[in-house]
Amino acid sequence: MFCWLSRLCRGLSTPTRRTTQLIWSSASRSLVLSSQRRIPELSSFVARTNTCGELRSSHLGQEVTLCGWIQFRRQNIFLVLRDFHGLVQVVIPQDESAASVKKILCEAPMESVVQVSGTVISRPPGQKNPKMPTGEIEIKVKTAKLLNSCKKLPFEIKDFMKKTEALRLQYRYLDLRSVQMQYNLRLRSQMVMKMREYLCNLHGFVDVETPTLFKRTPGGAKEFVIPSREPGKFYSLPQSPQQFKQLLMVGGLDRYFQVARCYRDEGSRPDRQPEFTQIDIEMSFVDQTGVQSLIEGLLQYSWPSDKDPVVVPFPSMPFAEALASYGTDKPDTRFGMKIVDISDMFRNTEVGFLQDALSKPQGTVKAICIRKGAKYFKRKDIESIRKFAADHFNEEVLPIFLKTSETWNSPVAKFIMEEQGLGLVKLLETQEEDVVLLTAGEHKKACSLMGKLRLECADLLEARGVVLRDPALFSFLWVVDFPLFLPKEENPQELESAHHPFTAPHPNDIHLLYTEPHKVRSQHYDLVLNGNEIGGGSIRIHNSEIQHYILATVLKEDVKLLSHLLQALDYGAPPHGGIALGLDRLMCLVTGAPSIRDVIAFPKSFRGHDLMSNAPDFIPPEELKPYHIQVSWPTDAETEKSSSNHPCLSES
């Protein structure tokens, strides 16, 4: 069998060798052109000669035509015209012969769209604006045309104007005119283009679009269900192209990527949307190191030039260490305040709650040291920390102030200082103004609590002016060696996939899969940036028998749902692995935006609604008939319980 490359080289797929040569020649030229930095032609094909933001002193004397929005007008003598590229000052003519031009430019409301033609002239001495890129010049207008008048706006198009997020989402098309939104979306476009260059042009990846209408996948997040015209049958929107990209490897594509739209039917959060975008990648004949190196190179190549360059390789940390030192699988490594296990110090303690914790399986005593906490924390801060621990973890947190004169220490804290004060100072390397937070309990729960408190304390310190997390610093970290399975919350005797059921077991733990599956590590890896998971991937199972065993025996899933994948693995599936980068979350961090909604053109609200179009919306019963479903309206009692007040769908 000939591969496509052999057929192309040998001319078997084309009438003549000459055509093959032309194809290769064209491809070579394309690669050369794409590798060269070209200045984009921003005014090609349109009714302007230049953009508002590009004009400089080098353009003096040129006749130009500009199109844009009226941002500001002063004394009917000047106006500032804005387009996507920037601002320029326009001089409104005052002589009688240009009365019609003056009328248009003086009477048009703010944010009206106009076209002006005139000459680039130098601003008079003393009137140049060094804060404005076009501040040395202005446009002496000769003709003007009102392209569209603007009604009274619900808010001003200025970044410093305070607007509620609901109002911004309702009038998203106006919010998009802001400088910050323009910057966010254009930077996103530039980074994605650089990623395409790196993957396709430099490393031979193939951009493949996978289906949006698919079938239900066992495990994972809830999926959106789409009715079909066949009674009782539904499509599902994919959480990710996971199965398709594995099948592409079985199909011999070797290197796949896609800017993929993905869907999850769950509540929106500041870092999550019901529909989101992934940079989805899969490779054949690769190991974990290969995937990690590819991603490091990808981010280094596509990283914005106005940020500090990305330094590779990224550090790596086992999951167990991340949990023990930071209380989370996505640690923010920009600052210290690590969790320390001080259990051995209290094996013979007389403090009741410490004794009780250490007597139980996996019982530990954990501590974090807050540098200069006594200087910055107030009594209400300490009470807030203790209340948080009690409300969210049902655990006691004991603050210990190291100052001998400190009156905030409880009797228990004073006893601990008398009993183990010197040991704490030595182990935690504390100083006089430091505060130690101490808790005791089951290892994982105690670590999780301290991990949350570590971030809470960082927030409190930064609110007092202490700089802990440099916003200009980008701290990447690989977290590896995750468990393959976790106990189900509702039934700890049963197991579920820690990530998804297609993740391969660690090669050193294969023997445990059949005897002690809860001890098996996976070949999964997460990429963390500043305490946020921005990517996750794994080496996949390419052996049909292992995949069937995990699905049927360990996870107790219905293997019929995945019969197509199991069958494909039987037909010579190569070893393969991949990763998906969360593009929305990545861009949110790169731009410093407070929410991923600020890097998406048309996002959903916190509750998953489109406030601009009022989606989701009702559908008339007659339009539901072809799908054999009808609305089953909730009772009053059910409505009160449901904050979303969504009707239920049932088969007719």
Secondary structure, DSSP 4 states (H G I P E B T S, - for coil): ---HHHHHHHTTTSS-HHHHHHHHHHHHHHHHHHHS-----TTTTSS-SS-TTT--GGGTT-EEEEEEEEEEEETTTEEEEEETTEEEEEEPP-SGGGHHHHHHHHHSPTT-EEEEEEEEEEPPTT---TTSTTTTEEEEEEEEEEEE-----SS-S-TTS---HHHHHHTHHHHTTSHHHHHHHHHHHHHHHHHHIIIIIIT--EE----SSB---SSSS---EEE-SSTT-EEE--SSSHHHHHHHHHTT--EEEEEEEEE--S--BTTB-SEEEEEEEEEES--HHHHHHHHHHHHHHHS-TTSPPPPSSPPEEEHHHHHHHHSSSS--TTS----EE-GGGGTT---HHHHHHHTSTTEEEEEEEETTHHHH--HHHHHHHHHHHHHHH---EEEEE--TT-S---HHHHHHHHHHHHHHHHHHT--TT-EEEEEEEEHHHHHHHHHHHHHHHHHHHHHTT---S-TT---EEEEE--BSEEE-SS-TTSEEESS-TTBPBPGGGGGGGGT-GGG-BBSEEEEEETTEEEEEEEEBP--HHHHHHIIIIIS---GGGGHHHHHHHTTTPPPEEEEEEEHHHHHHHHHT-SSGGGGSSS---TTS-BTTTTBS----HHHHGGGTEEEEPPPHHHHHH-SS-PPEEEE-
